[in-house]
Amino acid sequence: MKTPAIMFQGTGSDVGKSLIVAGLARAFTKRGLKVRPFKPQNMSNNAAVTADGGEIGRAQALQARAARTPLSVHMNPVLLKPQSDVGSQVIVQGKIFGNAKAADYHRLKPQLLGAVLESYRHLERQADLMLVEGAGSPAEINLRAGDIANMGFAEAADLPVVLVGDIDRGGVIASIYGTVQLLEPNEAARIKGFLINKFRGDPALFADGMKLIADRTKLVSLGLVPWFAGAERLPPEDAVALSSYRGKDAPIKIVVPQLPRISNFDDLDPLRAEPDVSVELVRPGHALPGDADLILLPGSKATIADLKALYEAGWDIDIRAHHRRGGAVFGLCGGYQMLGRRVEDPAGVEGPVGGIDGLSLLDVVTVLTSDKALVEVKARALGHDVAGYEMHVGTTDGPDTARAFLSIGNRPDGAMSADGRVMGCYVHGLFAADAFRHAFLTSLHARAESGVAYEQGVEQALDDLAAHLEQHADLDRMLEIAKAR
């Protein structure tokens, strides 16, 4: 007997598939089912470290959390991490497989299907229900040959499909109908129902629209899901979410240069959750504001390329001026590497062999190596316990590491300048620790404890999302579809 399973494909990117799967994972878990999330292929520089020393997309990490199950490399067996406009690092079952330009990867995909199916079968044996997420849209028929992300995988694993449309961007009737019409008959037959996401307003006003879609496509309507405001409390999947990051009027101002290959930017979310903190992302072409309390350099998938982009934007001038005025600077992972005197790449890990001068705000030098640190850590920083993970290539050393920013067991990590105003480390996720976050923010500006419990807030948001879907989507019918495969 096959394990019940259902795949969610979208009419396009960013229609909300990841959030839908996360909410369903929590809802069906609360019903007593052992749920496992799965996405055969993902493209994101926002990744998470698994307990077995690999990495997967951040969206699948959130879905696993929603399902109350440990992260596994098998939940996202192929992860593409863009390093340039035309090429990506290819991660297979949690480990670096190689680098590929878009055309090369298109030819490589059929070779990866075996690993993808192996991972799916591994999780399937543990589950009462598999929730599978597609990538982009199956209507991208120019990419159908060798597909492992949408209908190609659905056929290989013999899965029923639910099509998700986004009404907020407009044209949802055409996008649902058009997607079905563009597919081959055998592929269209796999689609058992449709779900409309991100609705605003009176649902009665779209009742005719839902009926029209059902009549024209012969698909089952599985719900009209209203906009879920609580999504902002959940870690985002990829850089598309950065367009929604807005500063606010608050006593503490943190400025973040938005570099082209920014990664693991969910590090910013606990800071954004604080009512007295404004996190302002600045795009190229704009100066970094001079009234910041802190300039934070986040993680980067390509430190040297992003450091070049920082110089091209003129932000090095802004950062040094900010420091001269007495402002604080903090670097996380790739941002930490940028703060040093030099970043060397003798093996060509990120591209051509060479190196680049850093900002020289920390007396350290980074040497990039082919070995990648992927490990969960528990540490102490500013006198408080923090938990997070390391995800980086290279080692950083120099006089300022004698003033470590934190300690991981008996091992110091990171560095601070002699004046204490420039800091950096390799540990992602440390701002999620409430006591540490308060201590860090207090060092910037006197404040009372806000009472924000970040991790509890994420759990509550997942519970709220599950309740939202229970109310507005037909979960019983979805379960029937999953069982009937």
QUILIN-V489920 format. One record per residue. N is the residue number from 0. RES is the residue in one letter. D_CENTER is the distance of its C-alpha to the mean C-alpha in whole Angstrom. Layout:
n:N res:RES d_center:D_CENTER
n:N res:RES d_center:D_CENTER
This chain:
n:0 res:M d_center:34
n:1 res:K d_center:31
n:2 res:T d_center:28
n:3 res:P d_center:27
n:4 res:A d_center:24
n:5 res:I d_center:22
n:6 res:M d_center:20
n:7 res:F d_center:18
n:8 res:Q d_center:18
n:9 res:G d_center:18
n:10 res:T d_center:20
n:11 res:G d_center:18
n:12 res:S d_center:14
n:13 res:D d_center:12
n:14 res:V d_center:15
n:15 res:G d_center:13
n:16 res:K d_center:13
n:17 res:S d_center:10
n:18 res:L d_center:12
n:19 res:I d_center:15
n:20 res:V d_center:14
n:21 res:A d_center:13
n:22 res:G d_center:16
n:23 res:L d_center:18
n:24 res:A d_center:17
n:25 res:R d_center:18
n:26 res:A d_center:21
n:27 res:F d_center:23
n:28 res:T d_center:22
n:29 res:K d_center:24
n:30 res:R d_center:27
n:31 res:G d_center:27
n:32 res:L d_center:26
n:33 res:K d_center:24
n:34 res:V d_center:20
n:35 res:R d_center:18
n:36 res:P d_center:15
n:37 res:F d_center:15
n:38 res:K d_center:13
n:39 res:P d_center:15
n:40 res:Q d_center:14
n:41 res:N d_center:10
n:42 res:M d_center:9
n:43 res:S d_center:6
n:44 res:N d_center:7
n:45 res:N d_center:4
n:46 res:A d_center:6
n:47 res:A d_center:8
n:48 res:V d_center:12
n:49 res:T d_center:14
n:50 res:A d_center:17
n:51 res:D d_center:19
n:52 res:G d_center:18
n:53 res:G d_center:15
n:54 res:E d_center:11
n:55 res:I d_center:9
n:56 res:G d_center:6
n:57 res:R d_center:4
n:58 res:A d_center:5
n:59 res:Q d_center:8
n:60 res:A d_center:9
n:61 res:L d_center:9
n:62 res:Q d_center:11
n:63 res:A d_center:13
n:64 res:R d_center:14
n:65 res:A d_center:15
n:66 res:A d_center:17
n:67 res:R d_center:18
n:68 res:T d_center:18
n:69 res:P d_center:17
n:70 res:L d_center:14
n:71 res:S d_center:16
n:72 res:V d_center:15
n:73 res:H d_center:17
n:74 res:M d_center:14
n:75 res:N d_center:12
n:76 res:P d_center:15
n:77 res:V d_center:14
n:78 res:L d_center:11
n:79 res:L d_center:12
n:80 res:K d_center:11
n:81 res:P d_center:13
n:82 res:Q d_center:15
n:83 res:S d_center:18
n:84 res:D d_center:18
n:85 res:V d_center:20
n:86 res:G d_center:19
n:87 res:S d_center:16
n:88 res:Q d_center:16
n:89 res:V d_center:16
n:90 res:I d_center:15
n:91 res:V d_center:17
n:92 res:Q d_center:17
n:93 res:G d_center:15
n:94 res:K d_center:17
n:95 res:I d_center:18
n:96 res:F d_center:20
n:97 res:G d_center:21
n:98 res:N d_center:20
n:99 res:A d_center:21
n:100 res:K d_center:21
n:101 res:A d_center:21
n:102 res:A d_center:24
n:103 res:D d_center:24
n:104 res:Y d_center:21
n:105 res:H d_center:23
n:106 res:R d_center:26
n:107 res:L d_center:24
n:108 res:K d_center:22
n:109 res:P d_center:25
n:110 res:Q d_center:26
n:111 res:L d_center:22
n:112 res:L d_center:23
n:113 res:G d_center:25
n:114 res:A d_center:22
n:115 res:V d_center:20
n:116 res:L d_center:23
n:117 res:E d_center:24
n:118 res:S d_center:20
n:119 res:Y d_center:21
n:120 res:R d_center:24
n:121 res:H d_center:23
n:122 res:L d_center:21
n:123 res:E d_center:24
n:124 res:R d_center:27
n:125 res:Q d_center:25
n:126 res:A d_center:24
n:127 res:D d_center:26
n:128 res:L d_center:23
n:129 res:M d_center:21
n:130 res:L d_center:18
n:131 res:V d_center:17
n:132 res:E d_center:14
n:133 res:G d_center:15
n:134 res:A d_center:14
n:135 res:G d_center:15
n:136 res:S d_center:19
n:137 res:P d_center:22
n:138 res:A d_center:24
n:139 res:E d_center:23
n:140 res:I d_center:26
n:141 res:N d_center:26
n:142 res:L d_center:24
n:143 res:R d_center:25
n:144 res:A d_center:27
n:145 res:G d_center:25
n:146 res:D d_center:22
n:147 res:I d_center:20
n:148 res:A d_center:17
n:149 res:N d_center:20
n:150 res:M d_center:23
n:151 res:G d_center:24
n:152 res:F d_center:22
n:153 res:A d_center:24
n:154 res:E d_center:27
n:155 res:A d_center:27
n:156 res:A d_center:25
n:157 res:D d_center:28
n:158 res:L d_center:25
n:159 res:P d_center:26
n:160 res:V d_center:24
n:161 res:V d_center:23
n:162 res:L d_center:22
n:163 res:V d_center:20
n:164 res:G d_center:21
n:165 res:D d_center:20
n:166 res:I d_center:23
n:167 res:D d_center:22
n:168 res:R d_center:22
n:169 res:G d_center:25
n:170 res:G d_center:27
n:171 res:V d_center:25
n:172 res:I d_center:29
n:173 res:A d_center:29
n:174 res:S d_center:25
n:175 res:I d_center:26
n:176 res:Y d_center:30
n:177 res:G d_center:29
n:178 res:T d_center:26
n:179 res:V d_center:29
n:180 res:Q d_center:31
n:181 res:L d_center:30
n:182 res:L d_center:29
n:183 res:E d_center:32
n:184 res:P d_center:34
n:185 res:N d_center:33
n:186 res:E d_center:29
n:187 res:A d_center:30
n:188 res:A d_center:32
n:189 res:R d_center:29
n:190 res:I d_center:27
n:191 res:K d_center:29
n:192 res:G d_center:27
n:193 res:F d_center:25
n:194 res:L d_center:23
n:195 res:I d_center:23
n:196 res:N d_center:20
n:197 res:K d_center:20
n:198 res:F d_center:24
n:199 res:R d_center:25
n:200 res:G d_center:29
n:201 res:D d_center:32
n:202 res:P d_center:31
n:203 res:A d_center:34
n:204 res:L d_center:34
n:205 res:F d_center:32
n:206 res:A d_center:34
n:207 res:D d_center:36
n:208 res:G d_center:33
n:209 res:M d_center:31
n:210 res:K d_center:35
n:211 res:L d_center:35
n:212 res:I d_center:32
n:213 res:A d_center:33
n:214 res:D d_center:37
n:215 res:R d_center:35
n:216 res:T d_center:33
n:217 res:K d_center:35
n:218 res:L d_center:31
n:219 res:V d_center:31
n:220 res:S d_center:29
n:221 res:L d_center:27
n:222 res:G d_center:26
n:223 res:L d_center:26
n:224 res:V d_center:23
n:225 res:P d_center:23
n:226 res:W d_center:20
n:227 res:F d_center:18
n:228 res:A d_center:18
n:229 res:G d_center:17
n:230 res:A d_center:13
n:231 res:E d_center:13
n:232 res:R d_center:13
n:233 res:L d_center:10
n:234 res:P d_center:7
n:235 res:P d_center:5
n:236 res:E d_center:3
n:237 res:D d_center:5
n:238 res:A d_center:8
n:239 res:V d_center:10
n:240 res:A d_center:9
n:241 res:L d_center:11
n:242 res:S d_center:14
n:243 res:S d_center:14
n:244 res:Y d_center:14
n:245 res:R d_center:18
n:246 res:G d_center:20
n:247 res:K d_center:23
n:248 res:D d_center:27
n:249 res:A d_center:26
n:250 res:P d_center:28
n:251 res:I d_center:26
n:252 res:K d_center:24
n:253 res:I d_center:21
n:254 res:V d_center:20
n:255 res:V d_center:17
n:256 res:P d_center:18
n:257 res:Q d_center:15
n:258 res:L d_center:16
n:259 res:P d_center:15
n:260 res:R d_center:13
n:261 res:I d_center:11
n:262 res:S d_center:8
n:263 res:N d_center:7
n:264 res:F d_center:8
n:265 res:D d_center:7
n:266 res:D d_center:10
n:267 res:L d_center:12
n:268 res:D d_center:12
n:269 res:P d_center:15
n:270 res:L d_center:17
n:271 res:R d_center:16
n:272 res:A d_center:17
n:273 res:E d_center:20
n:274 res:P d_center:23
n:275 res:D d_center:25
n:276 res:V d_center:22
n:277 res:S d_center:21
n:278 res:V d_center:18
n:279 res:E d_center:19
n:280 res:L d_center:17
n:281 res:V d_center:20
n:282 res:R d_center:19
n:283 res:P d_center:22
n:284 res:G d_center:25
n:285 res:H d_center:25
n:286 res:A d_center:27
n:287 res:L d_center:25
n:288 res:P d_center:27
n:289 res:G d_center:30
n:290 res:D d_center:30
n:291 res:A d_center:26
n:292 res:D d_center:27
n:293 res:L d_center:24
n:294 res:I d_center:22
n:295 res:L d_center:19
n:296 res:L d_center:17
n:297 res:P d_center:14
n:298 res:G d_center:12
n:299 res:S d_center:13
n:300 res:K d_center:13
n:301 res:A d_center:16
n:302 res:T d_center:18
n:303 res:I d_center:22
n:304 res:A d_center:21
n:305 res:D d_center:19
n:306 res:L d_center:22
n:307 res:K d_center:24
n:308 res:A d_center:22
n:309 res:L d_center:22
n:310 res:Y d_center:26
n:311 res:E d_center:26
n:312 res:A d_center:25
n:313 res:G d_center:28
n:314 res:W d_center:25
n:315 res:D d_center:27
n:316 res:I d_center:30
n:317 res:D d_center:28
n:318 res:I d_center:27
n:319 res:R d_center:30
n:320 res:A d_center:32
n:321 res:H d_center:30
n:322 res:H d_center:31
n:323 res:R d_center:34
n:324 res:R d_center:34
n:325 res:G d_center:33
n:326 res:G d_center:29
n:327 res:A d_center:27
n:328 res:V d_center:24
n:329 res:F d_center:21
n:330 res:G d_center:19
n:331 res:L d_center:16
n:332 res:C d_center:16
n:333 res:G d_center:16
n:334 res:G d_center:18
n:335 res:Y d_center:20
n:336 res:Q d_center:21
n:337 res:M d_center:22
n:338 res:L d_center:24
n:339 res:G d_center:27
n:340 res:R d_center:30
n:341 res:R d_center:29
n:342 res:V d_center:26
n:343 res:E d_center:28
n:344 res:D d_center:26
n:345 res:P d_center:30
n:346 res:A d_center:28
n:347 res:G d_center:26
n:348 res:V d_center:23
n:349 res:E d_center:21
n:350 res:G d_center:24
n:351 res:P d_center:28
n:352 res:V d_center:29
n:353 res:G d_center:30
n:354 res:G d_center:28
n:355 res:I d_center:28
n:356 res:D d_center:29
n:357 res:G d_center:27
n:358 res:L d_center:28
n:359 res:S d_center:30
n:360 res:L d_center:29
n:361 res:L d_center:29
n:362 res:D d_center:31
n:363 res:V d_center:29
n:364 res:V d_center:29
n:365 res:T d_center:26
n:366 res:V d_center:26
n:367 res:L d_center:24
n:368 res:T d_center:24
n:369 res:S d_center:23
n:370 res:D d_center:23
n:371 res:K d_center:19
n:372 res:A d_center:18
n:373 res:L d_center:16
n:374 res:V d_center:17
n:375 res:E d_center:17
n:376 res:V d_center:19
n:377 res:K d_center:21
n:378 res:A d_center:23
n:379 res:R d_center:25
n:380 res:A d_center:25
n:381 res:L d_center:27
n:382 res:G d_center:29
n:383 res:H d_center:26
n:384 res:D d_center:24
n:385 res:V d_center:20
n:386 res:A d_center:18
n:387 res:G d_center:15
n:388 res:Y d_center:14
n:389 res:E d_center:15
n:390 res:M d_center:14
n:391 res:H d_center:16
n:392 res:V d_center:19
n:393 res:G d_center:22
n:394 res:T d_center:24
n:395 res:T d_center:26
n:396 res:D d_center:29
n:397 res:G d_center:32
n:398 res:P d_center:34
n:399 res:D d_center:31
n:400 res:T d_center:30
n:401 res:A d_center:33
n:402 res:R d_center:31
n:403 res:A d_center:28
n:404 res:F d_center:26
n:405 res:L d_center:25
n:406 res:S d_center:26
n:407 res:I d_center:25
n:408 res:G d_center:28
n:409 res:N d_center:30
n:410 res:R d_center:28
n:411 res:P d_center:28
n:412 res:D d_center:24
n:413 res:G d_center:24
n:414 res:A d_center:27
n:415 res:M d_center:28
n:416 res:S d_center:31
n:417 res:A d_center:34
n:418 res:D d_center:34
n:419 res:G d_center:31
n:420 res:R d_center:29
n:421 res:V d_center:27
n:422 res:M d_center:25
n:423 res:G d_center:22
n:424 res:C d_center:20
n:425 res:Y d_center:18
n:426 res:V d_center:16
n:427 res:H d_center:13
n:428 res:G d_center:13
n:429 res:L d_center:16
n:430 res:F d_center:16
n:431 res:A d_center:15
n:432 res:A d_center:19
n:433 res:D d_center:21
n:434 res:A d_center:24
n:435 res:F d_center:23
n:436 res:R d_center:21
n:437 res:H d_center:24
n:438 res:A d_center:26
n:439 res:F d_center:24
n:440 res:L d_center:24
n:441 res:T d_center:28
n:442 res:S d_center:29
n:443 res:L d_center:28
n:444 res:H d_center:30
n:445 res:A d_center:32
n:446 res:R d_center:30
n:447 res:A d_center:31
n:448 res:E d_center:28
n:449 res:S d_center:26
n:450 res:G d_center:26
n:451 res:V d_center:22
n:452 res:A d_center:21
n:453 res:Y d_center:17
n:454 res:E d_center:16
n:455 res:Q d_center:19
n:456 res:G d_center:18
n:457 res:V d_center:15
n:458 res:E d_center:17
n:459 res:Q d_center:19
n:460 res:A d_center:17
n:461 res:L d_center:16
n:462 res:D d_center:20
n:463 res:D d_center:20
n:464 res:L d_center:18
n:465 res:A d_center:20
n:466 res:A d_center:23
n:467 res:H d_center:22
n:468 res:L d_center:22
n:469 res:E d_center:25
n:470 res:Q d_center:27
n:471 res:H d_center:26
n:472 res:A d_center:25
n:473 res:D d_center:27
n:474 res:L d_center:26
n:475 res:D d_center:29
n:476 res:R d_center:30
n:477 res:M d_center:26
n:478 res:L d_center:27
n:479 res:E d_center:30
n:480 res:I d_center:29
n:481 res:A d_center:27
n:482 res:K d_center:30
n:483 res:A d_center:32
n:484 res:R d_center:30
